[in-house]
Amino acid sequence: MKKNAFILISLIILCVSMVTAQENRSGRGYGKVVNVGIGLGYYGYVGHSMPVIHVDYEIDVAKNFTLAPFISFYSYRKDYYYTNPHNGTSYYYHETVIPIGLKGSYYFDDLLEANSNWDFYLAGSLGFAIVRSYWDDGYTGDKEVFHHANPLYLDLHIGTEYHVNNRIGLFLDLSTGVSTIGLAIH
């Protein structure tokens, strides 16, 4: 797992280095933007949404297309209660998920003839999820039951950004995994 994480992070850094060295050839640039959002995420077998913090940095690659290295964070804790012959007791399961990867976005502003205050895009994210899960020390049952999530992280997005001014925007990103609302800093 550590080897895969190192390889993916190295590829992201290499890609970012190559892309930032290129000059923006598009008429309207979408890159050089830090997006910071909060929202809801859904990961694997938890079965419900969890609060998420998400950060990415968009870089222009081609006309209307950006790549954005990203990192997200969400955590889940579930309390369980049971009674045994000697006493009533409780225990918990805790999981932290940190998706890391690269998001590719295609902007449809030219096609939609959108006002310059608005951006509209479709995107896809690819990466891996670092998952740390554990049971409370008092739990004596099967501790492997929740340890089999796939570390591959795939997500599809549709989103929009409203430019408040030249430096600040507000965005809404709806997706199959992590949906966020937040601030875009240009």
C-alpha positions as CSV (number, residue, x, y, z in Angstrom):
1,M,0.0,0.0,0.0
2,K,2.8,2.4,0.9
3,K,4.6,1.6,-2.4
4,N,1.4,2.3,-4.4
5,A,0.8,5.6,-2.5
6,F,4.4,6.7,-3.2
7,I,4.1,5.9,-6.9
8,L,0.7,7.7,-7.3
9,I,2.0,10.8,-5.4
10,S,5.2,10.8,-7.6
11,L,3.1,10.7,-10.8
12,I,0.8,13.5,-9.6
13,I,3.9,15.7,-8.8
14,L,5.4,14.9,-12.2
15,C,2.2,15.7,-14.0
16,V,1.8,19.0,-12.1
17,S,5.4,19.9,-12.8
18,M,4.9,19.2,-16.6
19,V,1.6,21.0,-16.8
20,T,2.7,24.1,-14.9
21,A,5.7,24.4,-17.2
22,Q,3.4,24.7,-20.2
23,E,1.9,28.1,-21.2
24,N,-1.9,28.4,-21.1
25,R,-3.0,28.2,-24.7
26,S,-6.7,28.5,-24.1
27,G,-8.6,31.7,-24.5
28,R,-10.2,31.4,-21.1
29,G,-8.1,29.8,-18.4
30,Y,-9.6,27.7,-15.6
31,G,-6.4,26.7,-13.8
32,K,-4.3,28.1,-11.0
33,V,-7.3,27.8,-8.7
34,V,-7.4,26.4,-5.2
35,N,-10.8,24.9,-4.3
36,V,-11.6,24.3,-0.7
37,G,-14.9,22.7,0.1
38,I,-17.0,21.0,2.8
39,G,-19.7,18.6,2.1
40,L,-20.9,15.0,2.3
41,G,-19.1,11.9,1.1
42,Y,-20.1,8.3,0.7
43,Y,-17.4,5.6,1.0
44,G,-17.9,1.9,0.4
45,Y,-19.8,-0.1,3.0
46,V,-20.6,2.5,5.7
47,G,-24.0,2.9,4.1
48,H,-24.6,6.6,4.7
49,S,-23.0,10.0,4.1
50,M,-20.3,11.5,6.2
51,P,-18.9,15.0,6.6
52,V,-16.0,15.7,4.2
53,I,-13.3,18.3,3.8
54,H,-11.8,18.6,0.3
55,V,-9.0,20.6,-1.3
56,D,-7.7,20.6,-4.8
57,Y,-5.5,22.8,-7.1
58,E,-6.6,23.1,-10.7
59,I,-4.1,23.5,-13.5
60,D,-4.8,24.3,-17.2
61,V,-3.8,21.5,-19.5
62,A,-5.7,22.3,-22.7
63,K,-8.5,24.5,-23.8
64,N,-11.4,24.0,-21.4
65,F,-9.6,21.1,-19.6
66,T,-7.9,21.1,-16.2
67,L,-6.2,18.6,-14.0
68,A,-6.4,19.0,-10.2
69,P,-4.4,17.0,-7.6
70,F,-6.8,16.6,-4.7
71,I,-7.0,15.3,-1.1
72,S,-10.1,14.8,1.0
73,F,-10.7,13.7,4.5
74,Y,-13.7,12.1,6.3
75,S,-14.1,10.1,9.4
76,Y,-16.8,7.8,10.7
77,R,-17.5,6.4,14.2
78,K,-20.3,4.0,15.1
79,D,-21.2,3.1,18.7
80,Y,-22.5,-0.4,19.3
81,Y,-24.1,-1.7,22.5
82,Y,-24.6,-5.3,23.7
83,T,-25.2,-7.1,27.0
84,N,-23.3,-10.1,28.2
85,P,-24.1,-12.2,31.2
86,H,-21.8,-10.2,33.5
87,N,-22.5,-6.6,32.5
88,G,-23.9,-4.3,29.8
89,T,-21.2,-2.7,27.8
90,S,-20.6,-0.8,24.6
91,Y,-17.8,-0.6,22.0
92,Y,-17.2,1.4,18.8
93,Y,-15.9,1.1,15.3
94,H,-13.9,4.0,13.9
95,E,-12.8,4.7,10.4
96,T,-10.9,7.5,8.7
97,V,-10.7,7.7,4.9
98,I,-8.3,10.0,3.0
99,P,-8.8,9.9,-0.8
100,I,-5.8,11.3,-2.8
101,G,-5.7,11.5,-6.5
102,L,-6.2,13.5,-9.7
103,K,-9.4,15.1,-10.9
104,G,-9.8,15.9,-14.6
105,S,-12.5,18.6,-15.5
106,Y,-13.9,19.6,-18.9
107,Y,-15.6,23.1,-18.9
108,F,-18.6,23.6,-21.1
109,D,-18.8,27.4,-20.9
110,D,-18.0,28.0,-24.6
111,L,-20.5,25.3,-25.7
112,L,-23.2,26.7,-23.4
113,E,-22.3,30.4,-24.2
114,A,-22.2,30.9,-20.4
115,N,-22.0,34.4,-18.9
116,S,-18.4,35.0,-17.7
117,N,-19.6,34.9,-14.1
118,W,-20.4,31.2,-14.4
119,D,-18.4,28.0,-15.1
120,F,-20.0,24.6,-15.8
121,Y,-18.1,21.3,-15.9
122,L,-18.1,17.6,-15.9
123,A,-15.2,15.8,-14.2
124,G,-13.8,12.4,-13.2
125,S,-11.5,11.6,-10.2
126,L,-9.1,8.8,-10.0
127,G,-6.9,7.9,-7.1
128,F,-6.7,5.8,-4.0
129,A,-8.1,5.9,-0.5
130,I,-6.0,5.5,2.5
131,V,-8.3,3.8,5.0
132,R,-7.6,3.4,8.7
133,S,-10.1,1.5,10.7
134,Y,-10.2,0.0,14.1
135,W,-12.4,-1.3,16.8
136,D,-12.5,-0.2,20.5
137,D,-10.2,-2.3,22.7
138,G,-13.2,-3.7,24.5
139,Y,-14.6,-5.4,21.3
140,T,-14.0,-9.2,21.2
141,G,-15.8,-10.1,18.0
142,D,-14.6,-10.3,14.3
143,K,-12.3,-7.3,13.8
144,E,-11.8,-8.0,10.1
145,V,-15.4,-7.5,9.1
146,F,-14.9,-3.9,7.8
147,H,-11.3,-4.1,6.6
148,H,-12.0,-5.1,3.0
149,A,-12.8,-1.9,1.1
150,N,-11.3,-1.4,-2.3
151,P,-8.5,1.3,-2.0
152,L,-9.1,2.4,-5.7
153,Y,-11.0,5.7,-5.6
154,L,-13.2,6.6,-8.6
155,D,-15.7,9.5,-8.7
156,L,-17.8,11.3,-11.4
157,H,-18.7,15.0,-11.0
158,I,-21.0,17.7,-12.4
159,G,-20.4,21.2,-11.1
160,T,-20.7,24.9,-11.4
161,E,-18.8,27.9,-10.1
162,Y,-20.1,31.5,-9.6
163,H,-17.3,34.1,-9.8
164,V,-18.0,36.7,-7.1
165,N,-15.0,38.7,-8.4
166,N,-11.7,38.0,-10.2
167,R,-10.2,36.4,-7.2
168,I,-13.0,34.6,-5.4
169,G,-15.7,32.1,-6.6
170,L,-18.3,29.9,-5.0
171,F,-18.7,26.4,-6.3
172,L,-21.0,23.4,-6.0
173,D,-19.7,20.0,-7.0
174,L,-22.1,17.1,-7.1
175,S,-20.7,13.6,-7.5
176,T,-21.1,9.9,-7.1
177,G,-18.9,9.9,-4.0
178,V,-17.9,13.3,-2.4
179,S,-20.2,16.3,-3.0
180,T,-19.0,19.6,-1.8
181,I,-19.8,23.3,-1.7
182,G,-17.0,25.8,-1.2
183,L,-14.7,28.6,-2.0
184,A,-12.6,28.9,-5.2
185,I,-9.5,31.1,-4.8
186,H,-8.1,32.3,-8.2
